Amino acid sequence: MRDLLLQGAGVIAIVISLIHGVLGETKVFARATVEPPRLRLLLRLVWQAGTIAWVGGGVLLIAAPTMADDVARHWIILTLAVVFGCAALANAIATRGRHFGWIGMSAVVALAVAGY
C-alpha cells in the first residue's frame, strides 16, 4: 500500500508540474511585458526549468518503490517532501490560498510521507 501512495504522489507531482508549465505559457507569459526580449526568454526558461525539475521529482517518486536501497528511498522522499512543501507554502502565501497549486503540492507531500 505504501508503494501505491508513493507512486500516487509521483503521478500528482507530474500532473501539477505539467499544469504549471502550461499555465505559465498560456496565462503568465502571454500577458507579461518584459523588456528586453532576452530577459523575457530567460524568465520563461527559468519558469520551465522548475517544471522539468518537478517532473523529474515525480519520476523519482514513482521509481522509489522499485529501488533496492532503503537509504535512496528515504532521501528521495525527504528531499521531495521538502521541495514540494516549500513550493506549496510559497504558493499559498503568494496567492493567499486562492490558487489550487498549493493543494496539489500539499497532496504530493502528504502521499509521499504516507508512503514512507
C-alpha atoms as a printed R data frame, in Angstrom:
    type eleno elety resid chain resno      x      y       z
1   ATOM     1    CA   MET     A     1  0.000  0.000   0.000
2   ATOM     2    CA   ARG     A     2  2.797  2.430   0.856
3   ATOM     3    CA   ASP     A     3  4.300  1.890  -2.595
4   ATOM     4    CA   LEU     A     4  0.996  2.894  -4.201
5   ATOM     5    CA   LEU     A     5  0.865  6.044  -2.073
6   ATOM     6    CA   LEU     A     6  4.381  6.927  -3.157
7   ATOM     7    CA   GLN     A     7  3.602  6.295  -6.812
8   ATOM     8    CA   GLY     A     8  0.398  8.305  -6.484
9   ATOM     9    CA   ALA     A     9  2.459 11.188  -5.125
10  ATOM    10    CA   GLY     A    10  4.691 10.893  -8.186
11  ATOM    11    CA   VAL     A    11  1.773 10.962 -10.605
12  ATOM    12    CA   ILE     A    12  0.260 14.012  -8.893
13  ATOM    13    CA   ALA     A    13  3.679 15.704  -8.938
14  ATOM    14    CA   ILE     A    14  3.945 15.192 -12.697
15  ATOM    15    CA   VAL     A    15  0.388 16.424 -13.318
16  ATOM    16    CA   ILE     A    16  0.920 19.528 -11.152
17  ATOM    17    CA   SER     A    17  4.210 20.180 -12.945
18  ATOM    18    CA   LEU     A    18  2.662 19.970 -16.398
19  ATOM    19    CA   ILE     A    19 -0.181 22.267 -15.340
20  ATOM    20    CA   HIS     A    20  2.445 24.702 -14.018
21  ATOM    21    CA   GLY     A    21  4.238 24.694 -17.368
22  ATOM    22    CA   VAL     A    22  1.102 25.108 -19.469
23  ATOM    23    CA   LEU     A    23 -0.398 27.849 -17.300
24  ATOM    24    CA   GLY     A    24  2.912 29.671 -17.303
25  ATOM    25    CA   GLU     A    25  2.976 29.783 -21.075
26  ATOM    26    CA   THR     A    26 -0.727 30.448 -21.667
27  ATOM    27    CA   LYS     A    27 -1.612 32.752 -18.758
28  ATOM    28    CA   VAL     A    28  1.518 34.344 -17.321
29  ATOM    29    CA   PHE     A    29  3.829 34.916 -20.247
30  ATOM    30    CA   ALA     A    30  1.034 35.521 -22.743
31  ATOM    31    CA   ARG     A    31  0.173 38.709 -20.814
32  ATOM    32    CA   ALA     A    32  3.544 39.715 -19.418
33  ATOM    33    CA   THR     A    33  5.542 42.500 -20.989
34  ATOM    34    CA   VAL     A    34  9.197 42.039 -20.219
35  ATOM    35    CA   GLU     A    35 11.936 44.065 -21.852
36  ATOM    36    CA   PRO     A    36 14.436 43.353 -23.268
37  ATOM    37    CA   PRO     A    37 13.299 40.232 -25.142
38  ATOM    38    CA   ARG     A    38 16.348 38.293 -23.928
39  ATOM    39    CA   LEU     A    39 15.206 38.816 -20.349
40  ATOM    40    CA   ARG     A    40 11.726 37.556 -21.276
41  ATOM    41    CA   LEU     A    41 13.294 34.425 -22.763
42  ATOM    42    CA   LEU     A    42 15.404 33.927 -19.644
43  ATOM    43    CA   LEU     A    43 12.366 34.195 -17.374
44  ATOM    44    CA   ARG     A    44 10.415 31.701 -19.483
45  ATOM    45    CA   LEU     A    45 13.303 29.227 -19.432
46  ATOM    46    CA   VAL     A    46 13.750 29.541 -15.661
47  ATOM    47    CA   TRP     A    47  9.996 29.035 -15.202
48  ATOM    48    CA   GLN     A    48 10.117 25.861 -17.302
49  ATOM    49    CA   ALA     A    49 13.258 24.637 -15.519
50  ATOM    50    CA   GLY     A    50 11.113 24.378 -12.388
51  ATOM    51    CA   THR     A    51  8.525 22.445 -14.366
52  ATOM    52    CA   ILE     A    52 11.137 19.984 -15.587
53  ATOM    53    CA   ALA     A    53 12.645 19.602 -12.107
54  ATOM    54    CA   TRP     A    54  9.229 18.788 -10.618
55  ATOM    55    CA   VAL     A    55  8.556 16.232 -13.368
56  ATOM    56    CA   GLY     A    56 11.910 14.646 -12.501
57  ATOM    57    CA   GLY     A    57 10.888 14.553  -8.848
58  ATOM    58    CA   GLY     A    58  7.633 12.862  -9.801
59  ATOM    59    CA   VAL     A    59  9.521 10.243 -11.784
60  ATOM    60    CA   LEU     A    60 11.785  9.596  -8.792
61  ATOM    61    CA   LEU     A    61  8.754  9.169  -6.516
62  ATOM    62    CA   ILE     A    62  7.252  6.674  -8.958
63  ATOM    63    CA   ALA     A    63 10.546  4.775  -9.202
64  ATOM    64    CA   ALA     A    64 11.399  4.843  -5.474
65  ATOM    65    CA   PRO     A    65  9.453  1.657  -4.574
66  ATOM    66    CA   THR     A    66 11.495 -0.364  -7.065
67  ATOM    67    CA   MET     A    67 14.829  0.685  -5.565
68  ATOM    68    CA   ALA     A    68 16.586 -1.973  -3.570
69  ATOM    69    CA   ASP     A    69 18.253  0.598  -1.330
70  ATOM    70    CA   ASP     A    70 16.094  1.928   1.522
71  ATOM    71    CA   VAL     A    71 18.503  4.813   2.036
72  ATOM    72    CA   ALA     A    72 17.860  6.050  -1.513
73  ATOM    73    CA   ARG     A    73 14.103  5.782  -0.947
74  ATOM    74    CA   HIS     A    74 14.435  7.714   2.311
75  ATOM    75    CA   TRP     A    75 16.371 10.596   0.737
76  ATOM    76    CA   ILE     A    76 14.140 10.800  -2.335
77  ATOM    77    CA   ILE     A    77 11.037 11.092  -0.168
78  ATOM    78    CA   LEU     A    78 12.626 13.509   2.304
79  ATOM    79    CA   THR     A    79 14.056 15.779  -0.393
80  ATOM    80    CA   LEU     A    80 10.900 15.933  -2.474
81  ATOM    81    CA   ALA     A    81  8.672 16.417   0.571
82  ATOM    82    CA   VAL     A    82 10.750 19.483   1.461
83  ATOM    83    CA   VAL     A    83 10.794 20.760  -2.151
84  ATOM    84    CA   PHE     A    84  7.059 20.377  -2.697
85  ATOM    85    CA   GLY     A    85  6.299 21.536   0.848
86  ATOM    86    CA   CYS     A    86  8.224 24.781   0.339
87  ATOM    87    CA   ALA     A    87  6.567 25.289  -3.038
88  ATOM    88    CA   ALA     A    88  3.113 24.677  -1.522
89  ATOM    89    CA   LEU     A    89  3.772 27.138   1.277
90  ATOM    90    CA   ALA     A    90  5.101 29.798  -1.093
91  ATOM    91    CA   ASN     A    91  2.144 29.319  -3.435
92  ATOM    92    CA   ALA     A    92 -0.378 29.548  -0.597
93  ATOM    93    CA   ILE     A    93  1.224 32.692   0.813
94  ATOM    94    CA   ALA     A    94  1.714 34.427  -2.531
95  ATOM    95    CA   THR     A    95 -1.831 33.760  -3.740
96  ATOM    96    CA   ARG     A    96 -3.453 33.985  -0.288
97  ATOM    97    CA   GLY     A    97 -4.750 30.460  -0.836
98  ATOM    98    CA   ARG     A    98 -6.776 31.363  -3.935
99  ATOM    99    CA   HIS     A    99 -4.738 29.243  -6.360
100 ATOM   100    CA   PHE     A   100 -5.215 25.463  -6.388
101 ATOM   101    CA   GLY     A   101 -1.489 24.741  -6.811
102 ATOM   102    CA   TRP     A   102 -0.724 24.640  -3.112
103 ATOM   103    CA   ILE     A   103 -3.405 21.992  -2.588
104 ATOM   104    CA   GLY     A   104 -1.912 19.717  -5.246
105 ATOM   105    CA   MET     A   105  1.616 20.207  -3.946
106 ATOM   106    CA   SER     A   106  0.442 19.526  -0.396
107 ATOM   107    CA   ALA     A   107 -1.157 16.299  -1.651
108 ATOM   108    CA   VAL     A   108  2.209 15.256  -3.077
109 ATOM   109    CA   VAL     A   109  3.832 15.861   0.313
110 ATOM   110    CA   ALA     A   110  1.083 14.036   2.224
111 ATOM   111    CA   LEU     A   111  1.122 10.977  -0.031
112 ATOM   112    CA   ALA     A   112  4.918 10.824  -0.159
113 ATOM   113    CA   VAL     A   113  5.193 10.986   3.625
114 ATOM   114    CA   ALA     A   114  2.394  8.416   3.994
115 ATOM   115    CA   GLY     A   115  4.289  6.162   1.577
116 ATOM   116    CA   TYR     A   116  7.472  6.479   3.574
